[in-house]
Amino acid sequence: MSEARVTLAIVDGIAHLTFDHLRRMNAITASMWQSLPGLLAEVAAQPETRAEKRAPRLTEE
């Protein structure tokens, strides 16, 4: 993937926030940073949702 983006998936009550910018080893861009408040608001609107932290993926699958 060449386009940098942040995605949110909520699976079984766990929020998965993914930073996807493999060409730059997942470095965050200004547009990725600007998308965070909206994504976090989605998580906050669902009080039963939890967050999970995982190590970064630095290679394409």
C-alpha positions as CSV (number, residue, x, y, z in Angstrom):
1,M,0.0,0.0,0.0
2,S,1.4,3.4,-1.0
3,E,-1.1,5.6,0.7
4,A,-0.7,6.4,4.4
5,R,-3.8,5.9,6.4
6,V,-5.2,5.2,9.9
7,T,-8.1,2.7,10.2
8,L,-10.4,1.7,13.0
9,A,-11.9,-1.7,13.4
10,I,-14.0,-2.7,16.4
11,V,-14.1,-6.5,16.8
12,D,-15.6,-8.2,19.8
13,G,-15.6,-5.0,21.8
14,I,-11.9,-4.3,21.1
15,A,-10.8,-1.2,19.1
16,H,-8.0,-1.9,16.7
17,L,-6.4,1.4,15.4
18,T,-4.0,0.7,12.6
19,F,-1.3,3.1,11.3
20,D,-0.6,1.9,7.7
21,H,2.3,3.7,6.1
22,L,4.7,0.9,5.3
23,R,7.0,2.8,2.9
24,R,8.0,5.1,5.8
25,M,8.0,2.3,8.5
26,N,4.5,3.5,9.7
27,A,5.6,7.0,10.4
28,I,2.6,9.2,11.1
29,T,1.7,11.9,8.6
30,A,-0.2,15.2,9.2
31,S,-3.4,13.7,7.6
32,M,-3.1,10.6,9.7
33,W,-2.7,12.8,12.8
34,Q,-5.7,14.8,11.8
35,S,-7.9,11.7,11.5
36,L,-7.2,10.6,15.1
37,P,-9.8,12.7,16.9
38,G,-12.6,11.4,14.8
39,L,-11.6,7.8,15.2
40,L,-11.1,8.2,18.9
41,A,-14.5,9.8,19.2
42,E,-16.0,6.7,17.6
43,V,-14.3,4.6,20.3
44,A,-15.4,6.9,23.1
45,A,-19.0,6.8,21.8
46,Q,-19.0,3.0,22.6
47,P,-18.2,2.7,26.3
48,E,-18.1,-1.1,26.2
49,T,-15.2,-0.9,23.7
50,R,-11.7,-1.5,24.9
51,A,-8.4,-0.7,23.2
52,E,-5.5,-3.1,22.4
53,K,-1.9,-2.3,21.7
54,R,0.2,-4.4,19.3
55,A,3.6,-4.2,17.8
56,P,3.9,-2.5,14.4
57,R,4.0,-4.5,11.2
58,L,6.9,-3.3,9.1
59,T,6.5,-5.5,6.1
60,E,3.7,-6.1,3.7
61,E,1.8,-9.4,4.0
